[in-house]
Amino acid sequence: MPRIKLLLPALLFIAFVLLSADLPAQSAILEAYIQEGLQVNLQLRQQELGIAQQQEALRQSKSLSVPKLTLDANYTLAAGGRKIDFPIGDLLNNVYGNLNALNVVPGNLPPGVIPGVFPTLENQQIQFLPNNFHETKVSFAYPVFNSDLKYNRQIQQQLLNGKSAEKAASENELRYQITEAYLQYLRTLEAEKIWQNTRKVLSELRRFNESLVKNNVATRDVVATADYELSKADNEIFKLQRQQENVRAYFNFLLHKELDAPVVADTLLLQSTLPGYQPDQLVQQSLDNRKEMDALEAGQLAAETDVRRNAANLKLPDVYLGGSFGFQGFGYSFSKEQAYVLAQVGLSYDLFDGGLRRSKTQEARLKAEALRTQKELVSQQIALQVTAAWHDLEAAQNSFQSSQTALRAAEETFRIVNNKYRAGQVLLLEFLDAQNRVAAAGLQQVLAWSEVLLKEAALKKATGI
């Protein structure tokens, strides 16, 4: 019975690994963590606010091209200020005096003059500021043709596309970071299992060595050696536990959670399989999928549109229509005497600006060329990233195949040692050592496969899939 208890854990572990070999390379738990991270990440939230601001800028650019109606109403009371002298008395009093003298003899009045008494007038002072004056009007303005407005709408739309692409690129990067941290956490758990299993074997070895010493078969140095090996195993376990805490804290940091929050471990992910990848298509896929390229493309288009905008300003004038309808006069009333209508047609063109528009056109052209060069450089960098990621994945897969070979060799060795142990031909120590090799090789295979998954995540990130 003791032999069966020692053998059973190793066989169950091997069966678990082999039966899990056909699981797909996906995890609902990891995907839930990724979605949670995408929702709460502060950098993405900041980019969302930037996109919202750019959407408002686009709406504003569109609103500038539609007719605009404005209601203006004002009423003015004034006192003091500058005045102008108007000598109306000096001008008319002599005339009025003569007319009054002629009124005494009606026959002397000129034809058409009605007899009466003309008053004496005082000279007047008229102030410049209007008092008790109002103007109420509705104004209309419409830019019939304005090249700035036309191209500005296009530029704002392209900038919006660029910001959306930048956010998508950040999401791809965050997805990779969460996946990488999660797999690293699983790796530390599996590595701790290896050392915990090793410690069990070393504890059994120490107990066995003590029995040898008690029976005067061996000296105390074999026990000291076992203690030394146990201390090394304990140290490795301690370091792995601290590493787990660090990785967990970083993982929770990405999710904007408490750093010591528990993490659900999906160990089945470490026994999944990879989908098929076509290395000759990965580079082209990366150029099509990477949002960094879309962001640069949007920036380049915006710069090229700015070139066309400045070039149009050199050739074409701005044309607009305008008008007003309202009331204007002294006393706040809306009589027909105060009503007025005003219509305008305008044209504006800078005849000379000291070369400003030509300089702006050249500046925009240089910016577009710089973005075009940057786009070409980034495309080469992406191709290099994809190529390197694919080679790293191949190397990890090769290491995994080596670990499978090591596991098969350990299983065969255990089969032989187990038969000899049943026949009484080997010591218990050899049996435990063979059993430990099987468990360690199986766990090492899991670690090797986790490295494959890490390299696959890096390849997905580089390819943008």
Phi and psi in degrees as a GROMACS rama.xvg file:
@    title "Ramachandran Plot"
@    xaxis  label "Phi"
@    yaxis  label "Psi"
@TYPE xy
-56.6167  -37.1072  PRO-2
-64.4122  -39.8428  ARG-3
-66.1097  -39.0686  ILE-4
-63.5049  -34.8964  LYS-5
-73.0498  -34.0485  LEU-6
-81.0504  -33.1444  LEU-7
-60.7335  -45.6775  LEU-8
-58.5841  -40.3904  PRO-9
-65.6496  -44.0167  ALA-10
-65.9041  -39.5464  LEU-11
-64.3498  -40.3735  LEU-12
-64.5086  -42.9967  PHE-13
-62.9098  -42.6124  ILE-14
-63.4855  -39.7836  ALA-15
-62.0111  -43.8636  PHE-16
-64.109  -44.5954  VAL-17
-70.0638  -39.6409  LEU-18
-72.3067  -22.6454  LEU-19
-90.5659  2.68436  SER-20
-69.0122  -18.2693  ALA-21
-102.779  11.3567  ASP-22
-71.7647  141.775  LEU-23
-67.9521  155.8  PRO-24
-81.9305  71.0728  ALA-25
-153.524  160.839  GLN-26
-149.601  121.243  SER-27
-65.5647  -33.7639  ALA-28
-65.986  -47.993  ILE-29
-63.147  -41.9  LEU-30
-63.6443  -37.0657  GLU-31
-64.0914  -40.5421  ALA-32
-63.0944  -40.4879  TYR-33
-63.4445  -45.7051  ILE-34
-63.5451  -37.8667  GLN-35
-63.1678  -42.8976  GLU-36
-64.2335  -38.8861  GLY-37
-66.1699  -28.8225  LEU-38
-80.5918  -33.0004  GLN-39
-106.562  -6.18798  VAL-40
-62.5363  129.596  ASN-41
-70.3843  -34.5985  LEU-42
-64.6323  -41.9835  GLN-43
-66.3486  -37.0919  LEU-44
-62.9934  -40.6114  ARG-45
-62.9862  -40.6973  GLN-46
-67.6146  -35.2648  GLN-47
-61.4037  -40.6482  GLU-48
-64.6309  -37.3715  LEU-49
-63.8563  -38.597  GLY-50
-65.3924  -42.5326  ILE-51
-61.9226  -40.2463  ALA-52
-63.8009  -40.7761  GLN-53
-68.2567  -33.899  GLN-54
-62.7303  -39.5858  GLN-55
-66.9767  -37.4678  GLU-56
-62.6957  -36.7614  ALA-57
-66.834  -42.774  LEU-58
-61.8771  -40.2527  ARG-59
-63.9515  -40.3742  GLN-60
-65.4977  -33.4844  SER-61
-72.1661  -36.8082  LYS-62
-67.3511  -22.2545  SER-63
-72.3671  -13.9546  LEU-64
-98.0034  -1.84755  SER-65
-101.466  158.688  VAL-66
-59.0022  147.768  PRO-67
-122.996  126.456  LYS-68
-110.238  132.519  LEU-69
-131.843  132.341  THR-70
-101.587  122.663  LEU-71
-121.815  128.53  ASP-72
-138.85  130.058  ALA-73
-147.442  149.179  ASN-74
-133.18  133.151  TYR-75
-119.902  127.492  THR-76
-114.673  134.056  LEU-77
-142.069  150.425  ALA-78
-149.434  140.614  ALA-79
78.5197  -162.428  GLY-80
90.6707  -172.02  GLY-81
-68.2551  147.562  ARG-82
-135.094  159.536  LYS-83
-124.363  133.493  ILE-84
-80.6814  131.913  ASP-85
-124.364  101.517  PHE-86
-78.0026  62.3766  PRO-87
-68.5111  -31.7011  ILE-88
-67.2943  -44.906  GLY-89
-62.2128  -30.9927  ASP-90
-80.3672  -35.8899  LEU-91
-113.265  -18.4347  LEU-92
-62.3742  -40.6078  ASN-93
-62.7556  -41.7503  ASN-94
-64.5253  -45.3454  VAL-95
-63.4098  -35.4788  TYR-96
-64.4465  -43.1841  GLY-97
-63.9296  -40.189  ASN-98
-66.1179  -38.172  LEU-99
-65.1715  -36.0854  ASN-100
-66.8541  -38.0591  ALA-101
-69.4025  -24.9854  LEU-102
-63.8146  -20.7073  ASN-103
-64.9306  -37.4477  VAL-104
-112.514  98.4033  VAL-105
-57.9152  -28.5352  PRO-106
-71.5197  -15.4163  GLY-107
-85.4042  -6.84653  ASN-108
-68.5033  143.317  LEU-109
-64.3211  155.063  PRO-110
-57.6069  135.709  PRO-111
87.8674  -7.10263  GLY-112
-90.4418  126.757  VAL-113
-87.0272  132.355  ILE-114
-61.8291  140.14  PRO-115
177.669  -178.793  GLY-116
-108.775  120.646  VAL-117
-90.748  132.699  PHE-118
-76.9567  164.76  PRO-119
-89.1584  127.364  THR-120
-98.2376  144.254  LEU-121
-94.2717  145.817  GLU-122
-60.8414  145.099  ASN-123
-113.046  152.452  GLN-124
-118.241  122.394  GLN-125
-109.003  123.919  ILE-126
-83.1787  147.808  GLN-127
-70.4127  -37.7935  PHE-128
-73.0498  125.81  LEU-129
-73.6395  135.861  PRO-130
-111.757  138.158  ASN-131
57.3882  48.5339  ASN-132
-120.084  141.187  PHE-133
-136.913  155.471  HIS-134
-143.344  122.97  GLU-135
-127.942  121.63  THR-136
-148.21  158.059  LYS-137
-113.739  121.16  VAL-138
-104.608  147.388  SER-139
-125.522  132.33  PHE-140
-139.812  133.994  ALA-141
-143.789  120.424  TYR-142
-78.7062  100.57  PRO-143
-61.9692  -44.1459  VAL-144
-147.213  123.429  PHE-145
-149.62  108.556  ASN-146
-63.743  -31.6146  SER-147
-60.6243  -44.7099  ASP-148
-65.9049  -40.9949  LEU-149
-62.0547  -51.2731  LYS-150
-76.451  -26.4363  TYR-151
-65.2448  -37.5136  ASN-152
-59.7883  -44.4014  ARG-153
-64.8253  -41.3946  GLN-154
-63.6511  -44.4233  ILE-155
-63.944  -37.3001  GLN-156
-65.964  -41.2422  GLN-157
-67.7905  -37.3234  GLN-158
-65.4405  -36.1408  LEU-159
-64.1766  -42.5594  LEU-160
-61.445  -38.2633  ASN-161
-65.282  -43.028  GLY-162
-66.2665  -37.3832  LYS-163
-64.566  -39.5804  SER-164
-67.0626  -38.3545  ALA-165
-62.6809  -39.4207  GLU-166
-65.5866  -42.3486  LYS-167
-62.7309  -37.5749  ALA-168
-65.1082  -39.3971  ALA-169
-65.743  -36.6243  SER-170
-63.6251  -40.5164  GLU-171
-63.2368  -41.1469  ASN-172
-66.3106  -42.7006  GLU-173
-65.9601  -39.1239  LEU-174
-58.1774  -42.442  ARG-175
-66.4808  -43.5997  TYR-176
-62.343  -41.0792  GLN-177
-66.258  -44.5283  ILE-178
-61.6062  -45.0239  THR-179
-61.8748  -46.6423  GLU-180
-63.3206  -39.1686  ALA-181
-66.7115  -43.6458  TYR-182
-66.6572  -36.554  LEU-183
-63.07  -38.5333  GLN-184
-64.2655  -42.9095  TYR-185
-63.6023  -36.4533  LEU-186
-63.4675  -42.1974  ARG-187
-64.64  -35.2956  THR-188
-63.8245  -44.2526  LEU-189
-68.6899  -37.4292  GLU-190
-64.7517  -37.1066  ALA-191
-65.0028  -36.1735  GLU-192
-60.4906  -40.1534  LYS-193
-59.9221  -48.4578  ILE-194
-72.807  -31.7303  TRP-195
-64.8078  -39.5535  GLN-196
-66.0409  -40.2096  ASN-197
-63.0616  -39.3594  THR-198
-64.1378  -37.3838  ARG-199
-61.5003  -42.9312  LYS-200
-64.4436  -42.2459  VAL-201
-67.0516  -35.8372  LEU-202
-63.7247  -41.2888  SER-203
-66.3036  -36.3538  GLU-204
-63.9903  -42.866  LEU-205
-62.7708  -43.0718  ARG-206
-61.6616  -40.4052  ARG-207
-65.9672  -40.3676  PHE-208
-67.3992  -36.7171  ASN-209
-62.4281  -37.7915  GLU-210
-65.4865  -34.805  SER-211
-66.2643  -40.8799  LEU-212
-66.1052  -42.909  VAL-213
-61.231  -33.798  LYS-214
-89.6961  10.5763  ASN-215
58.8864  30.6669  ASN-216
-93.3273  -26.4214  VAL-217
-141.191  165.419  ALA-218
-93.5035  175.491  THR-219
-69.5199  -14.0472  ARG-220
-64.7752  -27.9121  ASP-221
-68.4504  -32.9847  VAL-222
-71.0209  -41.1577  VAL-223
-62.0632  -38.8642  ALA-224
-63.0598  -42.2544  THR-225
-64.4334  -39.676  ALA-226
-62.8403  -40.6569  ASP-227
-62.3862  -43.9901  TYR-228
-65.2362  -36.8366  GLU-229
-64.5177  -40.2853  LEU-230
-63.9521  -37.5834  SER-231
-65.5623  -40.634  LYS-232
-64.683  -42.3513  ALA-233
-61.9823  -38.9419  ASP-234
-64.6022  -42.0668  ASN-235
-64.643  -39.9555  GLU-236
-64.2583  -41.611  ILE-237
-62.5452  -44.5674  PHE-238
-64.5903  -38.5756  LYS-239
-66.22  -38.5888  LEU-240
-64.8753  -40.1646  GLN-241
-65.9892  -38.4183  ARG-242
-64.3283  -37.8853  GLN-243
-59.5139  -43.0738  GLN-244
-64.392  -38.9633  GLU-245
-65.8247  -46.3132  ASN-246
-65.3489  -40.4809  VAL-247
-63.6436  -40.7656  ARG-248
-62.6382  -42.6515  ALA-249
-65.6034  -40.4461  TYR-250
-61.227  -45.8051  PHE-251
-67.7798  -31.241  ASN-252
-61.5557  -41.6699  PHE-253
-64.0198  -29.2238  LEU-254
-92.146  2.7008  LEU-255
58.6876  46.557  HIS-256
-121.037  174.697  LYS-257
-60.3753  138.463  GLU-258
-64.6028  -27.3428  LEU-259
-99.1755  15.6544  ASP-260
-64.0743  143.274  ALA-261
-67.6599  151.021  PRO-262
-120.226  127.549  VAL-263
-77.731  124.305  VAL-264
-95.9962  119.48  ALA-265
-99.1175  84.9003  ASP-266
-68.7836  -18.6733  THR-267
-63.8248  -22.5702  LEU-268
-62.3412  -28.2561  LEU-269
-80.6214  -0.78248  LEU-270
-118.775  18.7886  GLN-271
-83.2951  175.69  SER-272
-116.855  162.208  THR-273
-95.0931  146.963  LEU-274
-74.2365  167.578  PRO-275
-78.7883  136.291  GLY-276
-119.082  141.423  TYR-277
-104.844  103.66  GLN-278
-60.7017  -30.5194  PRO-279
-73.3206  -15.7362  ASP-280
-101.981  -11.0833  GLN-281
-65.1082  -40.4725  LEU-282
-63.6392  -45.2494  VAL-283
-65.1751  -38.5111  GLN-284
-61.9792  -39.5759  GLN-285
-64.3068  -40.4404  SER-286
-66.7636  -29.435  LEU-287
-82.4626  -30.8142  ASP-288
-98.9333  -29.7888  ASN-289
-65.4781  123.486  ARG-290
-72.884  -17.9971  LYS-291
-60.8999  -36.9012  GLU-292
-67.019  -39.3571  MET-293
-64.084  -39.3431  ASP-294
-63.7888  -43.9654  ALA-295
-66.3438  -37.6545  LEU-296
-62.2662  -42.5002  GLU-297
-64.5903  -41.9517  ALA-298
-63.8586  -39.6828  GLY-299
-64.5231  -44.0286  GLN-300
-62.4164  -39.6016  LEU-301
-63.0232  -41.4404  ALA-302
-66.2599  -40.3204  ALA-303
-66.7945  -36.3158  GLU-304
-65.4278  -36.8124  THR-305
-65.1592  -33.8059  ASP-306
-61.4731  -46.8067  VAL-307
-64.9636  -35.47  ARG-308
-64.2813  -47.6669  ARG-309
-67.8886  -35.0519  ASN-310
-66.1834  -37.526  ALA-311
-66.2195  -35.5196  ALA-312
-63.7403  -25.6755  ASN-313
-72.0739  -25.4876  LEU-314
-111.145  -33.2155  LYS-315
-113.913  139.729  LEU-316
-84.8243  169.886  PRO-317
-99.6916  133.963  ASP-318
-121.218  137.73  VAL-319
-145.374  158.093  TYR-320
-116.438  148.628  LEU-321
-156.029  167.28  GLY-322
-179.713  166.098  GLY-323
-144.185  149.134  SER-324
-138.043  129.849  PHE-325
-176.255  -159.995  GLY-326
-131.269  142.909  PHE-327
-150.109  130.873  GLN-328
163.148  -178.231  GLY-329
-85.8782  137.305  PHE-330
83.7501  134.925  GLY-331
-83.9124  90.3413  TYR-332
-143.273  164.915  SER-333
-123.624  55.1646  PHE-334
-83.2966  165.187  SER-335
-68.6607  -22.5062  LYS-336
-68.1343  -27.2422  GLU-337
-91.4016  -10.2922  GLN-338
-72.2539  146.086  ALA-339
-151.898  159.165  TYR-340
-133.083  136.672  VAL-341
-134.359  130.301  LEU-342
-125.288  143.45  ALA-343
-138.881  144.871  GLN-344
-127.38  126.558  VAL-345
-126.475  154.251  GLY-346
-139.346  135.194  LEU-347
-133.164  131.647  SER-348
-155.012  130.199  TYR-349
-79.5887  112.595  ASP-350
-74.7123  -32.7843  LEU-351
-150.826  128.821  PHE-352
-133.443  18.5236  ASP-353
68.9903  24.382  GLY-354
81.2801  13.7478  GLY-355
-63.8855  -46.6458  LEU-356
-67.0471  -37.6495  ARG-357
-65.2985  -39.1072  ARG-358
-65.3408  -41.7092  SER-359
-63.7982  -38.068  LYS-360
-62.8974  -44.5037  THR-361
-66.3261  -38.4665  GLN-362
-61.5379  -44.209  GLU-363
-65.5279  -36.6444  ALA-364
-65.7656  -40.4124  ARG-365
-66.6406  -38.1101  LEU-366
-64.0239  -42.6448  LYS-367
-62.4003  -40.1087  ALA-368
-66.4372  -39.093  GLU-369
-63.4725  -42.0142  ALA-370
-67.4825  -35.205  LEU-371
-64.6291  -41.3927  ARG-372
-67.0455  -41.3783  THR-373
-63.0132  -39.1324  GLN-374
-62.161  -42.3141  LYS-375
-64.3878  -40.9479  GLU-376
-63.7551  -44.795  LEU-377
-64.1704  -37.5744  VAL-378
-62.1896  -38.4717  SER-379
-67.6725  -39.9847  GLN-380
-64.3014  -39.9909  GLN-381
-64.6627  -42.4909  ILE-382
-60.2751  -39.9742  ALA-383
-65.681  -42.7437  LEU-384
-60.0434  -45.0154  GLN-385
-64.487  -43.3408  VAL-386
-62.2055  -46.1358  THR-387
-64.9069  -40.3683  ALA-388
-64.2956  -36.8654  ALA-389
-67.2932  -42.049  TRP-390
-64.8599  -38.7217  HIS-391
-63.8894  -39.0726  ASP-392
-65.6112  -41.208  LEU-393
-61.2246  -42.7056  GLU-394
-63.3555  -41.6137  ALA-395
-65.1493  -38.7654  ALA-396
-65.8571  -37.2832  GLN-397
-65.1588  -39.948  ASN-398
-64.4618  -36.6725  SER-399
-65.6019  -40.2876  PHE-400
-62.8908  -37.8909  GLN-401
-63.4923  -39.2244  SER-402
-66.0151  -33.8387  SER-403
-64.459  -40.4822  GLN-404
-62.0728  -42.4329  THR-405
-63.5368  -37.555  ALA-406
-66.457  -42.9985  LEU-407
-63.5606  -39.3037  ARG-408
-65.1452  -40.5638  ALA-409
-65.511  -38.0896  ALA-410
-64.7249  -41.5047  GLU-411
-66.0835  -42.2023  GLU-412
-61.1811  -42.998  THR-413
-63.0539  -38.5863  PHE-414
-60.6854  -42.9076  ARG-415
-68.3741  -46.3131  ILE-416
-64.6182  -36.5538  VAL-417
-62.9805  -41.8206  ASN-418
-65.0238  -40.5645  ASN-419
-67.4882  -37.8547  LYS-420
-64.1462  -39.6967  TYR-421
-64.5424  -29.4732  ARG-422
-88.3311  0.818385  ALA-423
73.1108  25.8999  GLY-424
-99.1346  -11.3927  GLN-425
-131.141  159.604  VAL-426
-79.4194  164.335  LEU-427
-61.4915  -33.6337  LEU-428
-60.0314  -42.1409  LEU-429
-66.3098  -37.3574  GLU-430
-62.8772  -46.1469  PHE-431
-64.2785  -37.8623  LEU-432
-63.8461  -43.0118  ASP-433
-65.7268  -40.7822  ALA-434
-63.3338  -39.9603  GLN-435
-65.9199  -35.5292  ASN-436
-64.0965  -37.9289  ARG-437
-65.9176  -47.5998  VAL-438
-63.8328  -44.6585  ALA-439
-64.6643  -39.7297  ALA-440
-65.7037  -37.4876  ALA-441
-65.7473  -43.7047  GLY-442
-67.647  -36.4393  LEU-443
-63.8779  -33.5826  GLN-444
-64.833  -39.138  GLN-445
-63.2707  -42.8091  VAL-446
-62.6269  -40.4271  LEU-447
-64.257  -37.7555  ALA-448
-70.9053  -33.2341  TRP-449
-63.4531  -34.2747  SER-450
-65.3048  -37.6463  GLU-451
-61.3483  -44.2744  VAL-452
-64.8655  -36.5098  LEU-453
-64.0195  -43.8224  LEU-454
-68.0287  -32.927  LYS-455
-65.7528  -41.0896  GLU-456
-61.5729  -39.6807  ALA-457
-65.3839  -37.4481  ALA-458
-66.3823  -41.4078  LEU-459
-61.6564  -41.8425  LYS-460
-62.3644  -45.5099  LYS-461
-66.4638  -33.5989  ALA-462
-85.4712  -22.4114  THR-463
79.2101  30.2537  GLY-464
